[in-house]
C-alpha cells in the first residue's frame, strides 16, 4: 500500500491491475462534476476530453515536458531588442536596486530557454480504485504520474508525478499540459503577484517588467514574489483552469534559523515550453536546489488542477482558502500588544525629537519642519527630510489634544508643505517641487531623478493640503495653494482623461513614455471638488476615473509610485480601489462601485497566502519564534513581480489596505477581504520594536523598528486607526461611524479621521484617545473613545481583536477625559447592536466580556464638577 499526501488531502491507492496499452484504447476519471478521459494513439496516451458540469475545454493535450541539462545552466542574460531591431535597455543606470533584478530575470532559466526540452506522452497506464497511473520514458528519465479526482473538491484533479534519472545531470519536471488556450479565447490569466491581464503582450518591458499583459514568452517566475502559488487561465466561455502545487512545494522564506527568501524550488508560468497558454508549474527548477540528480535518483512532487465553471476570482479563492488554508491562519495568532497600545506608544515616539529625528530648517526665511530620511534619494548626502502622513499628524494632535504636536510639529509641517510647492512662473507653477528637502543644498527634490510627476501634485499638494484643510477650513493661504495645484493638474490632463507619467525638470518633455500613468492621479481632483466645490474638478475627476477604469482596471494594468523601483506596480493599486470608492460615494454611479470592487479583488493577488503558517519552532536573530509569528501570509508587498523589493526583502508590514478591505467586506460580503485585513494586522508582534512600538517596514529586518524611515510611524498611526474604525463601523452595522478624510500619500488607501464629529448610535461624538484614560492588561482589547461635551456623554468603543471570547478588566481614569476639568459619572449604559440601552453599574474598574471579533459600546453620562 502506498500513502500519498497531496495538498492536505490524504488518499490511498492500491496498484494491483496492469493493463497494457494495446488492450485498452480509452480510460477516464469521472464524478458528478468532472470528466477527464484519455485515448491511446500509436501507443501514446493523449487527453481526449476535459469537461466540468458538461462543458468541455477545447484544445486538450496531455503532453509531458521534461527539461534536462548535462551542465548547470549558464547565467548570461539574453539580449532584448526593440521593434526596430536595436538592443533595448530601458533601465537608466541610477536604478541600482532593480538593474540586477532585471538582468537576473533575463537569464536562460527564467526565460525558459535553458537546457533541452524533451516532450513525450505516456506509453502505459494502470488503473485501480479510481486512480490512474501513467508511465512514460525516454533516454533521460522514466516519468510516472498518478491521477485521481479529489473526493472533497469535486472539480479538482490530484496528481503526483515522479522522475527517475537515467543519466547524471540537472532535471526539471513540468506539470503536463492538460489543455491549451488560444489567445483569441483568453478572457483572463494570471500568476498572483506577477501577471494579471486579458491579453498577451508582445512588448516584453510592459509585460515582464511592468506586469501589464501576459508575456508572449514562456517565462518561469519565482515563488518569492508569487503571492499565491496558483497560475490560472479563464476562457471566454467562463471556464477557469488553475494548477496549484501541494503546500510545502515552494520555498520557505525562513526555513530554520536564517533568511531563505531567495531559494528557488518552484517555477510558475502561464505557458508551456512551446509558448502555448496553459497554467504550468516546474519542480525542481533547472539548475536550482534539488535539480541535480545522479543516475537512478528520483524526484517527486504533487499538485492539483482545478477546473471550474466560474471566473478566475472564484478559483483563486479556492487555492487561497481550501488548499493553502488561509482561513485557518487567524486561529494560530497570539497578540502581546494591542493596536491601540501601539498608537499610544508611537505618540510618545513622534513627539520625541531624538527618536523621531525631527528637524527644523530655515528655507527662504521660513522655518520648515520634517523628519530625517536616511534612505536613498536622488542627490542626497544623507541630508534628506520628509513628512509622510499629514492626515495622521493633524488627527493625532486633535484627538489627543497634545500641545507638543500642536505647537512644535504642525506649524512647521504646514510651512514645509507650502514651501514644497513650486511657485516659480511657468510650466511647473503649482506642482510639487519634490517629496524631499535636502538640507545641505537647500532644495526640494524628487526621490529618484530631476523630474516632476502629475501624481506628485495629487499626493504632495492636494491630498496633504486637503487633509490639513479638513481640520483647518479657514486656512485661506493653504486653500489658495490647493486651487493652484488643482488648476495645474487640470491643465496637465489630456482630453481623454490621462496624464503623463512625469516631465523632465530641465526640458519639460515627457519621461517614461514606454508606460502610461495607470495610477489614481484623478484622485487629486476629488480632493479639489470636496474642498473648493467647483464642478469642473468633479467633471474632470470622473473623466480621469473613466479612463483609468478602461485602461487599468479592465486590463489589469497598473503602475506604481515608488521612484526607486521605476514605478513597478505597487500599493497604488489598492489605493486606486479606495479612490474609486470615494468617487462612488460622491456620484452614486454604480460603475465606480463595480470598478472599486474589481480593483480591490485584483489587489488581493498582492497579498501573500503561503507558505501555510504553522507552530514550527524557528530561531530568528537569536530569538525562538513560532513559524506563524514571522509568516509572510497575510502581508502585502511594496512591489512584486520581477523588479519589486519583495524579491529580496519580502513583503511589508505597513498594512494600509486593511481598513479598505474591511469596507470591501461590508459592501460585498466576501470574507477574503476581512480575513486578509485581519491577517495583515493582528499578531504581528515579532515585527514591532519593543522600545518604540514602531513596526519594521520590510519583512526581512523583522523587529528593528523604523530604521532609516522614522516618518513611517505616522503612516502606522494612520492605517491602524483606519482599520480599527472600519472594524467598529462594520461590527456595528454602520451605527458607529466617523467621517473619513482623504487618502494619504503614498503607501496605500488608508484615510484620516478626527476632523469632524461622527455618530455613535445616533449621538454626535468626537474621537478621543488619551494615554491612561483606559487601562487593561489584555492585549486583545483594542479601543477608541468618543465624546460629546455638550451632552456630557463619553463613549467607550471596545473591540475584541481575537477569535475567542474576551474577558478582561478595564480601569477608567476620569481625570484624563477633559484636561483642566473634573467630571463625575452619573449614569452608565451598555448599547446593544440594535441600539437599545441597558443601565449598568458605574465603577472606575469593571469586567468586560466581548464575543469573538465583537464590539462593546458603553455610554457614560457625566457632570462637570466645580474646581
N, C-alpha and C positions, 0 to 999 in steps of 0.2 A: 504493500500500500504506500502511496506517495502522498504527502501532505503539501498543498500549495497554498501560500498566503498571497493574495492579490488585492491591494487597495483596501485592506481592512476586512475583506470577505473571505471566510475560510471555507474551502470546499475540498472534496476528496474525489480521486479518480482511480479506478482500477482498470489497468490495461490488460485484458485477457483475450482480446479478439483482434487478429491482424488480417485485414482483407487487402490483398494485392490490388494495385490499380486496374489491371485488365478486367478483374471480376466485378468491379463496381465503377460505373461511369458517372454517377452523381452521388452527392452526400449533402446533408443540410443540418442546420440547427434552427429550431423554431420554438416560439412560445406564442402567447396570445397578443404580443405586441410586435415582435421582431421575427424576421425570417432572413436567414443567411444561407446561401447554397453555393456549392462548387460543382464544377463539371470537369471531367478529365479530357484533355486534348493532347493527343500524341504522347501520352504518358505523363503529362503535367497537369497539376490541379489549379484551375483558374476559378476565380469567383464569378458566378453566373448572376446572382441576384442578391441585393441588399435592400430590404424593404422594412419600413416601420408603419404599422397600422395600415397596411395595404398600399402604401405609397413607396415607390422604388427610387433608389438612387441610380441614375444612369451612369454610363462610363465605368462600370465595375472592372476590377483588375485582379488583385490577388498576387501581384508580383512582389518578390522579396528583393532587398538590396543589401549587399554586404560591402563595406569599404575595407580595403586592405593596403598596407604599405610595408614593404620589407624594412625600410629605414624610417626613423621618426620624421614626420613631415617637416618641410622647411618653414622658415619664418619670414621670407621675403614678401612684403605686401605686393599685391598686384597693382598695376597702373590703371588709373581711371582716366578715361578720355571723354571730352565734351562732345556736343553734337557736331562740331566742325572737325573732329578728329584730333584736336590738340589735347595734350596732357592737362588734366584738370586737378587743381589743388585749391579747394575753396577755403581752407583754414589759413588765416593770417598767422604769422609766427608768434604773435603775442598771446595766442590762446594756448598757453603752455600746459594747462590742465587737461585739455582734450585732444591735443595733437597725438600723444602716444596712444590714446584710446582709438582714434580713427585709424591710425596705422595698424594697430593690432587687429582691428575688425576687417582689414583688407588682406589678412594673411590667408594662406590656402585653406586651412581647416574651416574657419568661419565662412569663407567664400564658397566652400563645398567644392573645391577643385583638387583637394589633396587626395593622394592615394589612387588606387584602382577601384572602380565601381564594378561589382560583379552582380549581375541581375539573373534571377532564376525563379522558377516555380517549383513547389514541392513535387516529388515524384511518387510519394506513397502517403497513405492515410490509415490511421487506426481509429476505430470508433467504439466507445463503450459508455453506457450510462450517461448519455448527454454530453460527452466530451469527445472532441476530435483532436487527434494528434497527427500533425503533418511532419514529414521529413523530406529534406532536400539536401543535396550535396553537390559540391564542385571540387576543383583541385585544391582549394584553400581551406575548406571547412565543411563540416556537417552541421546543418541547422535544423533544429526540432522546435516545433511550436504546438502548444496545446490551446485549444479554443473551447470556451464554454459560455453559455448565456448566464448572466447574473440572475440569481434566484430572487434577489431583493429589488434591484433596479432593472426592470424588465426590458429596458431599451439599451442596456449595456452588454458588451461582449468582453469577457475576461480572457486575456491572452498572456501566456508565459512563453518566452522564446529563449532558446539556448543555442549557443555556438560552441563547437569543439574544433579547435585549430588542428589543421593538418601540417602546417608549416609554422616556423617561428616568425613572428612579425607583429605588427600593430593592426588591431581589428576594431571595427565599429559596426554594430548592428542597427539597422533602421527598422522602424515599425513597417510591416507590409502595407502596400498600397491597397486599401480597401476599394476606393473608387477615386476618380479624378473629377475635377470641376472645371470646365472651360471658362475662360474669362467672361464670356457673354452670359454665363449662367450664375456668376458670382453676385450675391446680394451683400455679403459682409464677410470679412475674415479678420482674424486677429490672433496675436500672441500677447496676452496681458502684460503690460509693461514695455512692449516693443511696438507692435503694429496693430492698427485698427482702421479698416477702410472698406469701401465698397468697390474698389478698383485696383488693378495692378498699375504701378507707376514705373515707367522706364527710366526716369531721372533718378539715378542711384543716390544722389545727395539728398533730394527731397524724401525719398522713401527710406533709405537705410540710415542716414544721419538724422533726419528730422521726423521720421515716423509718419510721413504724410503720403500714404498709399502703401500698398504691398509691393516690396521689391520684385522686380521681374527676374531675379536670380535666386537660386535655391539656397540662400544664405542660412547658416546654422548659428543660432544665438545661444548665449549662456543663460543658465538658470539664475545667476546672481542678480539680474535686473528683470527677470520674468516674474511679475508679481504673483501670478497664478500659473501653475505648470499645466497649461491646457491650450494648445493650439486648436483653433476651431475654424470651420468654414460653414457659412449659411448660404444655401442656394436660393434662387429667385422663386422656387416653388415652396419655400419655407421649410426646408429640411436643414437641420444643423448637425454636422458631424464633427466630433471632437475626439482627440486622443489624449488620455490622461495617464501619466505614469503612476505606479503604485507609490504611496508615500514612502520616503526614505531613499528613493532612487536619485534624487538630486542632492546637491551638496548641502551640508550643514554648515552655516556660516561661522559657528563657534563649536567645533566638534567636541573638543575636550577641554584644553587649557590655553588655546591660542586662537587667533583670528584665522579662519579658513574660508573667508568670504570668496576668495578668488580660485578655489578649487573648481574644476570643471568636470562634472561627472555625467551631465545630461545635456544633450543638444536639442534644440527645438526649431522647427521650421514649418512654413506653410506650403512648402513644395517638396516633392521627392527630388532625388538627384537629377532626374531628367527635366526638372523645372515645370512639372505639371502640378497644378494646385491640388494639394491634399495635405491635411494636417499630419505631421511626421515628427517622430522622436528618434534620437540617436543615443545609444548607450552601449558600451562606453564611448567617449568621444575620441576620435582618432588622434593618437599621439599623447593623450592625456592619461591620467591615473586609471589603471585597470585595463588599458587597451593593449598593453604589451603581453603577448601570450607565447608560451613555448608550445611546441607540438604536443598535442594531447590535452592541453589545458582547456578549461571550459569557462564560459561566462554566461550569465543568465539575467534576464530582467523581466519584470511584469508590468503590464499596463492594461488599459481598457479603452475600447472605442465606445463612445456614446452617440447614438443616432436618435434624434428626437424630431418629431413634427412640431417644431417650435422655433422661435427666434434664438439668436446667439446668446442673449442675456439669460434665458432660462437654462441653457446648457452650461453656461459659465457658472451660474449659481449652483448647479448640481455638482460641478467639480469642487467649488469652494466649500459648500456645506456638507454634502454627502460623502465625498471622497477624502477631502482634507480636514473635515470635522471642525470647520471654523467656529460653528455654533457652540462647540464644547469648550472653547478656549477660556471663556469668561468664568467657568466653574473652577478653573485652576487658580485664578488670580487671588492674591492676598495683598492687602494695602497696608503700608506702615504710616503714611502721612496723607491726610485728606487734601483734596484740591483747594479747598478754602484756606487751609493752613498754609499751603504753598503761596497763595496770593498774599496773605498777610505777611509771610516771611519775605517775599520778594519786595513788598512795600518797604521794608527796612533796608533791603539791598539797594533799591533805586534812589533812596534819599541819602545814602552814604556816598560822599564824593569819591572816597578812595576805592571802595569795592566796585562802584558802577562806572568808574573812570570818567566822571563828569568834568567837562572843561567849559570855561568861558573865555572867548577870544574877541578881540576888537577888530571889526571888519568895517572899513569905511566910516569909522567913528561910531559904530553901533556895536554894543556888546551882544554877541550871539552865543548860545549855549548848545552843546551836544556831547555825546559820549565818544570816547576814543574807539576807533575801528582799526584793528590790527591785522585784518585780512588783506588780501591782495586788492589794490586799487591802482588804476592807471595813473602813473606819475607820482605815486605816493612814496614818501620816505618814512613810512610808519608814522605819519602825522595826520592821518585822515580822521575826521569826526563825522558822526551821523546820528540822527534820531530815527526811530523806527515807527512806533505805533502812537501817533498823535492822539487818536481817539482814546486809547487806554490811558495816556498821560492825563488828559483832562478828566476822564471818567474817574480814575483813582483819586485824583485831587478832590473831586466833588463828593464822592460817596464816603470818603474818609474824613473830609474836612481838614486835610493836612496842610498846615500853614507853610511847611518847608517846601512842599511841591508848589503850592500856590504862589509863593513869593520868590523862591530861588530856582525854580525849574521852568514853569510855564511862560513867564515873560521872556526869558532868553530863548526858549524853544520857539516862541512866536517870532521873535526877531530873526532867528535862523531861517525860518520859513519865508519871511518877507525878503530877506537878502538872497535867498536861494533862487528867487525868480529873476529872469533876465529882463532888465529894464532898459537896455540899450535899444534905440530906434532901429527898425529894420526887420529882417526875416525872422529872427528868433525872439522878438519882443513878446513877453508874456509867458514864454516857455520856461522850463526848469533849466537852470544853468548847470545842474548836476546833482547827483544824490549826496555827494561827499564834499566836505570843505577840507582843504589842505592847509594846515596852519603855517608851514614854512614858506610856501609860495603864495599864500593868501589868495586862494582862488577856489571856486567850486568846480568839480569835475564829475564826469560820468565814471561808472565802475571800470569799464574796460576799453575806453578809447575816447577820442575827441569828437563825439557825435551827440546828437540830440534826438531822442525818441518821442514821437507824439504820445505814446502811452506814458512817458515820463510826465507830461502835462496832467494826464488823468491821475497818476499816482501822487507825485510830489507837490503838485499845486492844488488840484481840485479835490481829491479825496481828503488830503490832510487839512486844507483850508476849510472844506465843507464840514469836517468833523469838529474843528475848533468853533466854527460859526454856529453849530447846533448848541454849543454851550454858551457862546457869546454872540448872540444875534445882532447886538448893537455895535459890533466892531466894523465900522464903516470903511476903515482902511483896508482891512482884510477882504471885505466884500468887494471892494473896487478891484483888488488884485485877482480875486476869483473870476470876476467878469472879464478881465483882461486875458486870463488863461483860457476861459471858455471860448472867447471870440477867436483866439489863436487856434484852438483845437478845431473849431468850426471852419476856419479859413483853410486849414490843412486837410480837411476831409474831402475826398474825391466824390464826384457826383453820385456814384453808385453806393457810397457808404463805407468806404475803406480808407485806410491811412497807409503811409509809407512806414516801413519798419524803423528807419532812422534817417537823419540828414547829417552829412559831414559838416563839421563846425566851420571849416575853412571855405569850402567850395559851395556849400548849401545844396549839394547834389544828394540824391537818394543813395542810401547804402543798403547792403544785404538784399539786393534785388532778386536773388535766386529764391527767396521765400517771401510769403505775404504776411501781413500783420494779423495773424489769426489769434488775436488776444482781445480781451474785453476793453479795448480802448474807448468804445462808445460809452462806458460807464461814467466817464467824467461829465458827459452831457446830462446824465441823470442827476448827478450832484448839482450841476448848474441849474437845472429845472427846479429842483426841490428848494434850493436856496434863493434863486433870483426870480423864479416864477415867470420867465419869458418863454412863450410857447415854441419859439424857434429852436430852443435847446431840446425840448422833448421830441419835436418832429425829427430833429437830426439824430437823437439817440435811437429812435425807432428805426430810422434808415440804416444806421450803423449796426443795430442788432439784427435787422433783417438780412443784411449782407453776411454777418457772422454766422447766422443760422444756416444759410445756403452753402457757405464755403468752408465752415469749420465743423459745426455740429453734424450736418448731414453727411459729410465726408469722413468724419473722424480725424480731421487735420487740425492740429493746434501748434502754436508757437509759444515758447517760454519767455520769461522776463529776466533771466539771470544772464548778465553780460559775460561772466567768466566762462559760461558754457555755450557761448554764442547762440543763446536763445533756444537751446534744445527744449522741447516741451516739458513743462513742469507744473507747479501748483497753480499756475494761471488758469489751467483747465477747470479746476474746482472753483476758482474764483469766478469764472465765466458762468457757471451754473447759478451762483448767487446773484450775479449781475442780471441775468435773465429773469430770475425770480423777482428781483426788485422791480424790474420793468413791468412784469405781470401785475404786481401789487398796485402799480400806478394806473395801468391801462385796462386791466381786467381782460386783456386779449389772450385767449387760451393758447394761441400759438407760442407765446413766450413761456407759459407754464409747461407746455409739452416739450419745448426745446430745453428748458431748465432741467426737467426730469431726465431727458435723454442725455444731456451733457453730464449730469451727475452719475447716471449709470455708466457712462464711459469712464468717469473718474474712479469708479470702484475698481477698475482694472489697474489702477496705480497703487492699490493697497496690497501689501504682501499678505498672502494666505498660507505660506509654507516656510520652513518645514512645520509639521504638526507639533505644537508645543507639548512638552512632557515634564515630568518631575525629575528627569535625569540630573545627577549632580555634576557640575562643571566648575572649574576654577577660573575666575575672571580677575585678572590683575591681583592675584594673591588672595581673593575672597571666594569662598564657596557659594555658588549660586545654583538654583534650580533652573533648568533649561527655559521654562516659561518666563522667568524673570527677565531674561535677555532676548526673548523671542522677537524676531522681525515681524511675525504675524500681527496684522492689525495696523502696522505703521505704513505711512506713505513715503515716497521718495521725493527728494528735492527735484531731481530729474533722473529719468531712467534711460532705457534704450542703450545704444552702444556708446553714447557720448556722456551719459549722465554721471553725476557724482556718486550715485548708488553703486556703480561698478566696484569702486574700491572702499567707499566709506559706508555703504549700506544705506538704509532709509534714514529718515529724520524723526526727531521726537516732537517737532513743532506741529501739532495736530490742528491746524487752523480750520480744517474741513469738518471737525467734529460737530459743531453746532449746526452747520448747514445740513449735514447728514441726518441729524435728529429732525430738522424741519422737513427734509425729504421723506422721512418715515411717516411723519404726521400727514403729509399730503398723499402718500401712495400706499401706506400700509406695508411696504416692502421691508421686512425685518433685516435684510442685509445691511441697509443703511444704518439702522440703530445698532446692530451688533458691531459693525465696523467702527462706528463712533466710540462705543464703549471700550472696544478692544484697544483702540489707539490711546485712550485717555487713562484708563484705570490700571492700577497695579504696576506702574512704571517706575517704582522707587529706585530700581537698580541704575537708572539714568539720571537721578536727581542728586545734585551736590548737597550733602547734609548741612554744610555750613551756610549756604545761601538759599536753598530750595529752588535754585535755577537748574533746569534740566539741560543736559548737553544738547547740542544741535544734531550732530551726526551719531549714528548708532555705534560706530567703531570706537569712539572715545569713551563710551559708557558713561560714568558719572563724574566727569571732570568739570562739569558746570559750564558757565558761559564761555570760558576760554577767551579767545580774541574778539568775541562778539557780545560785549556787555549789554548792548541795546536789545538783545533777544529777550531779556527779562520782561520788557514791556509787551512784546508780542505774546509772551506766555500769560501775562496778566490778562491780556485781551482775549485770547482764544479760550482760556479756561472759563472766564466769565461768560462768554458767548455760549459755551457748551452747557454750563450749569443752568443758565436762564432758559436755554432752549429745552432742557430736560424738564424744568419746572413748568414751562408752558405746555409741553406735551403731556406730562403726567396729570396736569390739572384740566386737561381738555380746553385749554385756552383761557381758563379763569384766572390764572396768574400770568400776567403778560406785561412786559415793559417794552417801550418803543425801541426799535433798532435804528442805529445811525447808519453811517456809510461803511462800506468795506474799507479795510486798512491796506495800504500797500506793504509788501508785495507778496507775502508768503501764503496767501490763500484767502478764503472767503469770510473770515470772522469779522463781526461788526461791533460797533461800540454801543454803550448804554449809559444811562445816568443823566442825560441832558434834559429829560422831561419825565414827568410822573407816569407811572404805569397804573395798572389796575390789579388789585387783589380781591377777587370775588366781589367786584363792583365798587370797591372803595379805592379812591385815588391814593397813591402812595409813591414816595421817592425811595430809591435804592439807598441802603445804608450798610456800611461794613466798617466795623471798628475792632481793632485788636483788643481782646479781653472782654468784649461785650458778651459773647457766649464762650463757654469753656466746656470741653468734653475730652474724655480720654479715648474716644472711639474713632479711629481713622476712617471708618466707613461713613461717618456723618459729614456731609457737605451742606453748606447753608449760605444763604444771604438773608439780610434783614431788609425791611422796608418800613417807612414811617409816614404818617400823615400828621404833621404838627398842629394843624388847625383843628382836627377832630380828636387829637390826643390819642392816636392809635399807633401801636407798634406791632409789626408782624414778624414772626419768625417763620422762615421758609426753609424747611428741613428736608434734605434728600437722603435716602438710603442708597449709597453707591455700591450695592452688593446684591448678589442673587440669593442671599439668605436673609431671614428676618433680622432686624436690627433692634437690639435692646441696649440703651445707653443712658448714662447720667449726663445732665446738662445743667450748668450753672449760669445764671444771668447776673451781670453787674450793671445795675441801672444807672450808675454814675457815668457810664460810657455813652449813654444814648444822646444826650444833649449837653455838650460842653458848657460849663458855667451854670447849668440849671439842675435842680434836683427834682426828680419825678417819683411819684408813688403809684404803683399799680392799684387799680380799684376793681377791675373785672378781667376775667380771662376766659377765652372761648377756643375750642377746637373747631375748625371749619372742615366739614366733610367735603368729599369730591363734588357733591351736588350743591354745595354752598350753604347747607344748613349748619347752624351753630349749636354747640353744646357747651354749657358752662363747665369750667373746671377750676380746681383749686389754684390759687396764686402762691407760689413759693419761689424763693431765689434758686433753689435746687429742685430738679424734678427728673423723673424717669420717663423715657420716651421709647415707645415701640413703633417701629415703622416696617411695613411689609417689604418684601424683596423689590428693589427698584421702585420704592414707593415715595410718596410726598406727604409730609405732615405740615399743616399750616395752623399756626397758633396766633390768635389776635389778643393783644394785651391793651386794655384801655387804662390810661393813666391820667393823673392830675399833676399839675406843677405845684411845687411847694415853695413858699416864700423863703428867701435866704435868711 
